[in-house]
Amino acid sequence: MLDYAQAKAAIEKDKEQRIQEHQIRIANRQRMHAMAGPAGLRTPLPLNLIAQGDSWFDYPLPFPGASDVIAHLRDVPKGPEILSLAHHGEAAESMLGVKKLHELLRELRDPQNGHFDAILFSGGGNDLAGDQFRLWVRDAVSAGSDPARGLLQPRVDGVLAVVRAAYEDLAQARDRIDASIPIFVHSYDFALPDGKGVCGAGPWLQPGLLDRGWEALADGQAIVRELLSQFSVLLDELQARHANFIHVKTQGTLGAGDWANELHPTPGGFARITQKFLEALRAWPSFQGRI
């Protein structure tokens, strides 16, 4: 088994390979495009996207075919070029710490990557619904067994403030490079706190609910829904505050059968989430006809 240092080195090596392969594809694409005749007659190039985030963008399980949002995006007709810096091995780290932000900015600035048409970002889910989820949940007795009062709102306000700060930093860092590059973010979906983990990881939600005295699945679902609904409102506020910041509305997309475990959709569920991203990308005026 790899120790921490070896695992970290393996992740960095994997990312370096992704970057090199992306740069080769971009160079080949630009060369072929230049050879395709007069500029006015050339077919528009596919989009060039950069992605950063959590396991919704880099799901590690080896399902047949695409198994996360980025993999599904690559499979669509006129699929974009995507440099994905999201790595499942970093999923437990903060959503946008110094390392991840600097990594994103470095690749945005590197001309060998080509001009990026958009940034895709997936973050906040681990902060809200990860192992620390129980910290945001009120004891059922003190809530009068009413799931509408199931959140410790001052604590939720605190963690949402941290999540907001990370998104604000992302938008401000983008602005320093090129404020016209749109950022597409999403609000996940209403996870099912049914106790399902994966490969020894999780569950992340049910233990905290049971610890606080919430035993009924319906009560747990209501509490999770309220927490994630507040996250969605936060993204709406950021969209109103920052130019070229797009909240992809993914909540309410998945049914009960679309969840592989408490925090991750099935491949089919990821495909449905990806469709929401596609709709948002295709609606962006300068992207029409390119994806």
LOBA-746815 format. One record per atom (N, C-alpha, C): z, y, x. Coordinates in steps of 0.1 Angstrom, whole numbers, plus 2048, in hexadecimal, padded with zeros to 3 digits. Example, Ala and Ser with C-alpha at 12.3 -4.5 7.8 and 13.67 -1.06 7.14 Angstrom:
84E7C7884;84E7D387B;84E7DF884;8477EA880;8477F5889;84F800881;
***
This chain:
8007F4808;800800800;80080D809;7F8817805;7F782380C;80482B80B;809831816;81483A815;80F848811;81885180F;81485E80A;809865813;80C865820;80386B829;7F5865829;7F4858828;7E8851828;7E085481B;7E8854810;7E2857803;7DC865802;7E386E808;7DF87C808;7D287D811;7D287681C;7C6877825;7BA87081E;7BC866816;7B185F80F;7AC868804;7B48707FD;7B087A7F3;7A78847FA;7AC88A805;7A589480C;79788F811;797883816;78A87D81A;78087C80F;786877803;77D8757F7;7778837F3;78088D7F3;77B89B7EF;7718A07F9;77389E806;7698A2810;75B89B80D;75C88F80A;74F887807;74988D7FA;7508907F0;74B8967E4;7448A37E7;74A8AB7EF;7448B87F3;7378B77FB;7388AE804;72C8AB80C;7208A6804;72389D7FB;7198987F2;7138A27E9;71C8AB7E4;7188B67DB;70E8BF7E3;7128C37EF;70A8CC7F7;6FC8C67FA;6FC8B97FC;6EF8B27FE;6E68B37F1;6EC8B17E6;6E58B17D9;6E08BF7D7;6E88C97D9;6E48D77D7;6D98DB7E0;6D98D77ED;6CF8DB7F6;6C28D47F2;6C28C77EE;6B68C07EA;6B18C77DD;6BA8CA7D4;6B58D07C7;6AE8DE7CA;6B48E67D2;6AE8F37D5;6A18F17DC;69F8E77E5;6938E57EC;6888E17E2;68B8D77DA;6818D27D0;67E8DD7C6;6878E57C2;6858F07B8;67B8FA7BE;67D8FD7CB;6749077D2;6669027D3;6648F57D3;6578EF7D5;6508ED7C7;6578F07BD;6528ED7AF;6488F77AA;6449017B2;63A90A7AD;6409187AC;6389217A5;63D92F7A4;64A93079C;6529397A0;66093A79A;66093A78B;656942785;656943776;65293676F;64D92C776;648920770;652914772;65C91777A;66590C77E;66F908772;6728FC771;67C8F7767;6898FC76C;692902763;69F907767;6A78FC76E;6AE900778;6B78F677F;6C28F2776;6C78E5778;6D38E1771;6DF8EA775;6E98EB76D;6F58F2770;6FC8ED77C;7028F6784;70A8F278F;7188F678C;7218EC78A;72F8EE786;7398EA790;7448F0790;7508EC799;75B8E978F;7628DE792;76D8D9789;77A8D7791;7858DB78B;7928D9791;79B8D5786;7A58CC789;7AF8C977F;7B58BC780;7B88B6775;7C18AA774;7B889D771;7C089376C;7B9886769;7AF88675E;7AF891755;7A589174B;797894751;79789975D;78B89B765;789890770;793888772;79187E77D;79A872779;79686A76F;79E85F76B;79C853774;7A684D779;7A4843784;7A083577F;7A3831772;7A082476E;79182076E;78E814773;780810775;77A80B768;77981375D;77280F751;76380E754;75C80574D;74E80574E;748812749;740818751;73A82574D;743831750;74083C74A;74884874C;756847745;76084D74C;76E84B747;776858747;76F86374A;776870749;76C87B745;771887743;76889273F;75D894749;760895756;756898760;74C88D761;750881761;747876761;73D876755;743879749;73A87973E;73088573F;734890744;72B89C745;71F89874E;722891759;71888D762;70D88475C;71187D751;70887374B;6FF879740;70188573C;6F988B731;6EB88E736;6E188E72D;6D4893731;6D58A1736;6CD8A4740;6CE8B2747;6DC8B474C;6E38A9751;6F08AA755;6F28B3761;6FD8BB762;6FF8C576C;7028BE779;7008C6784;7078C2791;7158C7790;71E8BE794;72D8C1793;7338BE7A0;7398C87A6;7428C57B2;7508C47AC;7568B87AB;7638B67A5;76D8B57B0;7778BF7B0;7828BE7B9;78E8B87B2;78D8B47A5;7988AE79E;7998A07A4;7A689C7A6;7A888E7AC;7B58897A6;7B387C7A0;7BE87679A;7CB8747A3;7C98737AF;7D48727B9;7DD87E7B9;7D88897B4;7DF8967B5;7E489A7A7;7E389079D;7E689478F;7F489878D;7FD893795;80B897793;80F8A479A;8068AA7A1;8098B77A7;8088C279D;80D8CE7A1;80C8D9798;7FD8DC795;7FB8E2789;7EE8E3783;7E58EC78C;7EA8F6793;7E28FE79B;7EA9057A6;7EF8FD7AF;7F79027BA;7EE9087C4;7F490D7CF;7ED9147D9;7E190B7DF;7E48FF7E1;7DA8F67E7;7CE8F57DE;7D08F27D1;7C58F07C8;7BD8FD7C6;7C49087C5;7BD9147C3;7B59187CF;7BA9177DB;7B391A7E7;7A79117E9;7A99047E6;79E8FA7E6;7938FF7DD;7969027D1;78C9077C8;7849137CD;78C91D7D2;78692A7D6;77D9277E3;78291E7EC;77A91C7F8;76C9167F4;76C90D7EA;75F9077E6;7569117DE;75D9197D7;7559237CF;74E92D7D9;7549307E4;74E9397EE;7449337F7;7449267F8;73B91F802;72D91F7FD;724926804;7169277FF;70F9197FF;713910807;70D903807;70F8FB7FA;7199007F2;71B8F97E5;7118FF7DA;70A9097DE;7029107D4;70A9197CB;7039217C3;70B92A7BA;7109227AE;71D9237AC;72291B7A1;720923794;71B91C78A;71992377D;726924775;72F91B777;73C91B76F;746913776;753916772;75E90E777;76490776B;7668FA76D;76D8F2762;77B8EF767;7858F175F;7938EF763;79B8E8759;7A28DE75D;7AB8D6754;7B98D675A;7C28DD753;7D08DE758;7DA8E274E;7E68DE751;7F18E2748;7F78D5741;7EF8CB73F;7F48BF738;7FF8B873F;7FE8B774C;8098B1754;8168B9753;8158C6752;8208CF752;8278CE744;81F8CC73A;8258CC72C;8298BE728;8208B472A;8228A7724;82489C72E;8288A073A;82A896745;838890744;83D88B74F;84A88574F;85688E74B;85489B74C;85E8A5749;85E8A973A;8568A2732;8548A6724;8618A671D;86B89E720;87889D719;87F8AB71B;87C8B2725;8838BF727;8808C971C;8748C7716;8708D170B;8758CD6FD;87B8C16FC;87E8BB6EF;88D8BD6EC;88F8C26DF;89D8C46DA;8A28B66D5;8AF8B56D7;8B68A96D2;8B48A86C2;8B189C6BD;8AE89B6AF;8BA89F6A6;8C689D6AB;8D28A06A2;8D38AF6A1;8D18B66AC;8D28C56AC;8C78CB6A5;8BC8C46A3;8B08C969C;8B18C568D;8BB8BE689;8BD8BA67B;8B28B0678;8AD8A8682;8A389E680;8968A467A;8948B167D;8888B8678;87F8BA684;8738B3685;86B8B4690;8658C2692;8658CA687;8608D8688;8698E0691;8768DB693;87F8E269C;8818D96A9;8788D16AC;8798C76B7;8778CC6C5;8738D96C6;8718DE6D4;87C8E86D7;8808E76E4;8898F16E9;8818FD6ED;87F9066E4;8749116E6;8769196F2;88391D6F6;884925702;87F91E70F;88191170F;87C90971A;86C90871A;86790670E;85990570C;852913710;85991E70C;85492B710;85392C71F;85D926726;85E927734;85392073B;850913737;84690B73D;83891173A;83691672E;82991C72A;827929732;831930736;83093C73E;82B93874C;82F92C751;82B92875E;81C92375D;81991C753;80B918751;80292474F;80692E748;7FE93B746;7FC941754;80694275C;805948769;7FA941772;7FA934771;7F092C778;7E2930774;7E0930766;7D3934761;7CF942765;7D994B764;7D6959768;7D295A776;7D895277F;7D595278D;7C694D78F;7C3943787;7B593D788;7AB948784;7AD94F779;7A4959774;7A396577E;7AE969783;7AE97478D;7A797079A;7A996479E;7A395F7AB;79495F7A9;79095A79D;78195A79A;77B96879A;783971794;77E97F794;77B9857A1;7839817AB;7819867B9;7759817BF;7709757BA;76496F7C0;7579747B8;7589717AB;74D9757A2;752974794;75597F78E;75B97F780;75197A775;744979779;73B97476F;73B96576D;74195E776;74194F775;74B94B76A;746945760;74F941755;758936759;765936753;76E92B755;770924748;76E917748;76F90F73B;77C90773D;785909734;792901734;7938FA726;79D8F2725;79F8EA718;7AD8E8715;7B08E4709;7BE8E3704;7C28D4701;7BB8CB707;7BE8BC706;7BD8B96F7;7C58AF6F2;7C68AB6E4;7D48A66E1;7D68A46D5;7E48A06D0;7E78926D4;7EE8906E0;7F18836E5;7FA87B6DC;7F986E6DD;8018656D4;80D8606DD;8198636D9;82585F6E1;8298516DD;8208476DF;8228396DB;8278306E5;82B8356F1;83082D6FB;826826704;81A828703;81082270B;80E829718;810821723;80D826731;800820736;7FE821743;7F381B749;7F5817758;7F380B75B;7F4806769;80280B770;80C809768;81A80D76E;81D81B76D;814824768;817832766;81A834757;82483D755;827840747;830835741;833836734;83084172B;83784E72F;83185972A;83686672D;83D86D722;83A869716;83F87170A;84A869702;84785D6FF;8518556F7;85F8556FD;86085270A;86E85170F;87685E70D;87086970F;87787670C;87B8786FE;8728746F5;8758756E6;88086C6E3;8808606E7;88A8566E4;89885B6EA;8978606F6;8A38656FC;8A98706F4;8A18786ED;8A68836E5;8A987F6D7;8A78726D4;8AA86D6C6;89F86D6BC;8928706C1;8878706B8;8808626B8;8838596AF;87E84C6AF;87184A6A7;86F85269D;863850695;85685569C;84C84E69C;83F8526A2;83A85F69C;83B86068F;83686C688;83E87968D;84B87768F;853883694;84E8876A2;84C87D6AA;84887F6B8;83A8866B8;8318816B0;8248876AF;8258966AB;82D8996A1;82F8A769D;8348B06A8;83D8AB6B0;8438B36BB;8388B56C6;8318AA6C9;8268AB6D3;81B8B56CE;8188B46C2;80D8BD6BC;8118CB6BD;81E8CE6BA;8238DC6BB;8228E16C9;8268D96D3;8268DE6E1;8188E16E5;80E8D86E2;8018DA6E7;7FA8E56DF;7FE8E76D2;7F88F26CB;7FC8FF6D1;8089006D6;80C90C6DD;80490E6EA;8019036F1;7F89046FC;7EB90A6F8;7E59056ED;7D890A6E8;7D99196E5;7E391D6DF;7E592C6DD;7E59346EA;7EC92E6F4;7EC935701;7DE936706;7D592C705;7C892C70A;7BF936702;7C29376F5;7BB9416ED;7BE94F6F2;7CB9516F6;7CF95F6FA;7C9962708;7C8958711;7C195A71D;7B295D71C;7AC956712;79E95970F;79C96770B;7A596C703;7A497A6FE;7A6984709;7AE980713;7B398971D;7A998A729;7A297F72C;79997E737;78B97C733;782984739;774982737;76F97573D;76596F736;75F96273B;76995773D;773956734;77D94C734;77C945726;778938726;77493171A;77E926717;78592770C;78D91C707;7859126FF;783906705;77C8FB6FE;7858F56F4;7838F66E7;78C8F16DD;78B8E26DC;7938DB6E3;7938CC6E2;79D8C66D9;7A78CD6D5;7B28C76CC;7AC8C46BF;7B08B86BA;7AC8B36AD;79F8AB6AE;79B8A86BB;78E8A06BD;7908916BC;79C88C6C1;79E87E6C3;7A68786B7;7A286C6B3;7A98646AA;7B385B6B1;7BB8536A9;7C584A6AF;7BF8406B8;7B383B6B5;7AC8316BD;7A58376C9;7A68446CC;79F84A6D7;7A984B6E3;7B58476E2;7BF8486ED;7C183B6F4;7BF83B701;7C282F709;7D082D70C;7D783970D;7E683970F;7EB84670B;7F884970E;7FD856708;7F686270C;7F0863718;7EB86F71D;7DC86F71F;7D586471E;7C7863722;7BF85C717;7B3862714;7AA85C70A;7A484F710;79E847707;79583D70B;788843710;77F83B716;77284071A;76B84770E;76B841702;7658476F7;76C8546F3;7798546F4;7808616F1;77D86C6FB;77B868708;777872712;76987770E;76086E709;753872705;75387D6FA;75C87B6F1;75E8856E6;7638926EB;76C8926F5;77189E6FB;7668A5703;75E89D70A;7538A2712;7498A9709;7478A46FD;73E8AA6F3;7428B96F0;74F8BB6F0;7548C96ED;7508D26F9;7528CC705;74E8D4711;73F8D7711;7378CD70D;7288CF70C;7258DA702;72B8DA6F7;7288E46ED;72C8F26F2;7378F36F9;73B9006FF;73190570A;72D8FC712;7248FF71D;716903717;7118FB70D;7048FE708;70490B700;7109106FB;71191C6F4;7119286FD;71492670A;714932713;706937715;704944712;6F6949712;6ED94571D;6F2947729;6E9944735;6E7936738;6EE92D731;6ED91E734;6E491772A;6DF91E720;6D7918716;6CA91271D;6C790671A;6BB8FF71F;6BE8F972D;6CA8FB732;6CD8F5740;6D68E973F;6DB8E6733;6E48DA732;6E38D5724;
***
